[in-house]
């Protein structure tokens, strides 16, 4: 074999190696990005493990620890708990439990209301039994409330309580449109059936007047309803669902009830999320999610559902910018057109005007009435 032939063989081998390496690099670059494994903190020493055993000591309650509930030790001894402090379950049970904001109470601002006066006091159990099987009149929510004399407030009938005054109501408008004559007639039938069952007399408002109010309210709601949607698109390599979840979790988003949906919780119990992040549900439910490719994620803000004090649009911008930098993505509109940073300021100014208009109508964003109307 001549030197020339040997050189050709070596050159061919080098070309083959370069081609194989380039293909491997391209495949690795275009593969969906996967979440990084959690790194252990070397500064933290593993906690000493103790085998559970009964030593004959008197149990004084349960102790909340980082791993769950554990039996307490002998009386007078400090128990391990959060940050080394003992927590007795009996003391925890005595703490007041925060209650969620009351929702759905009838209000003349967005409801057509019919007062119902019974001939004699009606028990809460009888009122509950007399309620219609469905709580809707067409596409509008329907509700019945009783006046609690002791609490001096309207409430959904409760077992063990007694009521003399009731009110039935139907919502004038929602995102499905305004209350129409057919829905109002269904409301009258349901309220009349309830009144007959408890031996009471209803006083219905004028149908034409309420339908006109519904149309006016629906017109206002249509002009002031805002749902913002932005798309974060991968510049180069796609993302795996786990990679999306890992980066979103660093910003405070948690998994929602629907596959492919994460939410940024509100600062209060029982409130809608501040933001939602969604991606391909099929990729989230894949048998091997880490091999699924996600190229777009959607960030959404339902303006009327979140109070302005939580600064939802500013938080949306922060989340979008942080995810774009961490995941090498570009922010786009729903059509896939990239959005420069300068476009965000006019949107923020328009939102402030929208908040002011909702406040002037006593339908402030994030209030119970606004959440009902814009649903």
N, C-alpha and C positions, 0 to 999 in steps of 0.2 A: 504494500500500500504506500503510495507516494505521499509526500508531505502535503501536496495540494488536496488530495482526497481526505486526508486526516483533518486538514483545516476546514474543509466543507462539512465534515461530520460534526466537528466541534461547534462551528457556526450554526448549523441546524439545531443542535442540541440547545445552544444558548437561546435561539429564537423560540424554540418549543417551551423552554422554561419561562421565558418572558411572557409568552402568550398565556400559559397556564396561570402564572402569577397574576397577570392582568385580569383574567376572567374571575379568578378567586377574589381579587380585590373588588371588582365590580359587583359580584354577587353579594359580598359582605356589605358593601356600601349601600346597595339597594334593598337589602333585607330589612324587614320591619325592626325598628329599634325596640329593644327589650328593657324591662326595668332592671336596674342594678341591684344586686343583692345587698341587704342591709349590712352595714359595716359595724362590727362590734367595737365598742369604746374600750381601748386598753386601759384607760384610767379607772374604769369601774371594775371592781373585783366581784366575782360571783358571790351572791349571798349564801351564807352557810345553810345547809339543808338539815332539817330536823325531822326525824321520823315521828309520825303521830303515835301517841300512846296514852292510855288512861292511867293516871298516877294516883287515882283515888281522891283528887281534889274536888271541891264543890264547884260546879259550873255556875258562873254568875251571869251568863248571857252569851252572845255571839260577838265576835270581833271582826270588823271589816278590815281586810288586808288587801294588798295589791293583787293577790291571786284569788280573792273571793272571801267566803265566810269560813272561819276556823273557830274551834272551841277555845274558850278562855282558860287560863291557868288558875292557880290557887288564888284565893282572895288576898288582896293587898299587894299582889305582884303586878308590875307594869306589863301590859300586853303589847306585842308588836302590832303596829298599824301604819297608817300613812305617816311618812316622815318620822317614824319611831314613836308616835303618839297613840295611846289606846283610845279606841272608839267603841263604846258600848251600844249595842243595837237598841236597847230600851231607851237610851237617850236620843238616838237617831229617830226613833219612831215618834217621839214627842215633838219633833221639830215641825213647824208649819210647812205644809206642802203648797207651793205656788200653783195657782189655778190659771188656766188658759183664759184669754179674753173671751167674754161672752159673745157668741156669734148668732146671727140669724134672728135677733129680736125684731119684731115688726116695728116699722117706723113710717109715719105718714109721708116722709120725703120720697120714699121709693116703693111704698106699698099702698094698695087699695084695701082699706080696713073696714070691716063691718062689726060694730059693737053687738054683743050678745048678752042679754040679761036673763038669768034663770029665775024661775018663780020661787025657788028655795035653794039652799046651799047644795052643791054637787061635790061629791068626793072626787079626789084626783083619779082614783081607780075607775070610777064610772066615766069620767071624762076621757080617759085614755081608751077605754073600751068603745066609746062612741066615735072616736076619730076615724076618718075614712082610711081605707087600706093604703092609698097612695098619697104622697105629699106633694103632688104637682097638679096644676090645672093647665093642661096642654104642655107647653114647654116652660112654664113659670112655676117657681116654688110656691107652695101653699102651706100655711101654718095656722095653728090655733094656740092661743095663750090664755092663761087664767090670771086674775089679779090676786096676789097673795097679800091679804090684809096685814099679816104680821110683818112681812118684809117690805110692804108698801112698794111692790114692783110687779111687773108683768113677767110671767115665766111659763115655760112649757109645763102642762099639768104634771104634778108629781104625786106618786102614791102616798097616801096618808094625809094629804092636804085637803082642804075644803075651799070651794070657790063659789062665788055668787055672780061675778062678772067675768065674761070671756070676750075675746075678740078674735075674729078670723081675718086673715089677710092673704093677698096674693101679690106677688112682686110685679111691678108695672113694666119693667124692662130688664133684659140681660143681653148677653152677646148674641142670642138667637133672635132678637128683635123685640118689638113692643107688644104689650098685651093687646089682644084683639077681642072682638065681640064674642067669638066662640069660646075663648079661654075665660072671659069674664062670666059667661053663662055657666061654664063648668064650675067655676069658683062659687057661684051662687048655689048651685045644686049641692056641692059638697058642704058648704057652710049651713045650708038649710037642713040637710040630713043630720048634721051634728047637733044643731039646735033642737030638732024634733026629738032626738034620742035623749037629750037631757031636760026636755020640757022647758025650753027657753025661746025667747023671741029675738030674732036678728033684725038689725036695721041696716039695710044695704045702701051704699052710695049710688048715685046716678051713673048708669053704665056709660053713657055718652061722655060725661064729664071725665070719668076715670080713663076711658080709652084715649081721650084727647090729651090728658096728662101723661099717659104712657108714651104717646107719640112724641111729645115735646121732650120728655126725659130721654127717650131713645135717640132723638136727634142730637141732644147735648152729649150723650155718651159716645155716639159714633164719631163726633168731631173731636173728642178729647180722649179717645182710647189709643194707647201707644204700647206696642210690643216690639222691642228692639231685638234684632237678631244679627249676629256677626259670625263669620266663618273664619276659623284658623286653619290654614292649609299648609301642608308640609312642603318645604322648598325642594328637598331632595329625597332622602329615604323616608319611607312610610313609617308609621308607628304601630306597635302592638297595643292591644287594649290594656295590658298590664303597664306598659310604659306611660300611657295616657293617665291611668289611675294613679300611678306613683307620683307623677309631676303635679297632678291636680290635688292630691292629698297634702302635698307640701304647702299649698295655698289655702288649706282649710276646707276643701270640698270633700264631701262624703258620698258614698254610694246611695243611690235612690232605690225605690222599690222596683223600678223598671230596668231591665238589662240595658246597658249602654247609656245610663243617665246618672249624673252626679249633681249634687246640689250644694250651694253655699248656705248653711242654715242662718236663719234670722236671729237677732239678739232678743229672743223672747220665746216663751213656750206657746205652742199651738199656732204659730204664725207661718205663712208661706215662705219658701226659701227666697233669699235675696237674688240669687242667680241660679241658672241651670246650665249644665254642660251635657251635651248629648253627642253620641257618635253611633256608628253602625251597630244596631242591635244584633244582627246576625253574627258579626265579628265577636261581640261580647258573649254570645251563646255558643260559639264554635267549640267543637270537641278539643281542639288545640288552639286556644286563643293566642298563644305566643307566636303562632305561625300566620295569624290573620293580619292583614294589612289595613290600617286605617290612615287615610290621607287627609280627611277633613274632620274637624270637630266644630260643633255649633255652640256658641255662647248666647244665651237668651235672657232678657230682662222684661218682665211683665210690670210696667211702670205703676199701674193702679194698685197692684197687690202689695207694694213695698213702700213703707213710709219714707219720706224724703230725708228724715233725720239719719237714716242708715246709709245715706250717700250711695245708693246702689249703682249709679252710672260711673261714679269715680272708682268704685270697687271693681266694676266690670272692666274698666280700662286698665286697672292695675293687674287684674288676673290675666287679661289678654296679653299685655306687654310681658309679664313674667313667663307665661307659657310660650309665647313666641320666641323669647330669648333662650329659654331652657330647651325647647324642642325643635328649634330651627324652623319656625313657621312664620307665615305672613298673614296679617289680618286682612280679610276681604269682606265684601258685601255678599248678599245672597246669590248674586250672579257670578261671583268669583273674581270681581274686580278689586285689586289691592286698594286699601284705604290709607292715604297718607295721614300723618298725625294731625295735620291742620284741620281735617274734616271733623274732628271730635269736639272742638270748641263750639262751633255753631250748634251741634246737637245738644251739648250741655246747656247752652243758653235757651234753646227752645224748650228743654225739659223744665227749666226753672219757671218759664212762663206757664207751662202746662200745670205745674204744681200750684201756682197762684190761682189759676182759674178753677181748679178742683177745690181749693180751699174756700174760694168765694162762694161756691155752690154748696158748702158743707158736705162735700164728698172727697175729703182729703185722701190722697193716695195712702194706702195701707190701713185706712180705717175699716171697721166692720162693714159699713154701708158701701164703701167703694169696692171691697172684695166681693160683696154680694152682687152689685150692679155689673161689675166687669168680670163676670164669670159665665 
